[in-house]
Amino acid sequence: MIDLPIIIMNFAYATAGVILTLFFMAVGYWIFDKITPFDTSEQLADKNVAVGIVVGSIFLGLGIAVGLVIGMGLN
């Protein structure tokens, strides 16, 4: 038999995990933007591929790390 409260609780945890992951990705991008000597947003608007790869790598790394931490918390 399906235990509905457990399903709802897991959905709430997953939703909170997504929100936290997006928050930490935004904070990571903000920190990267502050420590670099150039304007990251301007470089991305100018289609600088190197900056795009670095920013994408930051998002990927933070997403995996925070997602794993939150996912381990669900168990």
Summary of the structure (lengths in Angstrom):
residues: 75
radius of gyration: 16.7
end to end distance: 20.5
largest distance: 58.1
contacts: 173
relative contact order: 0.16
helix: 85%
strand: 0%
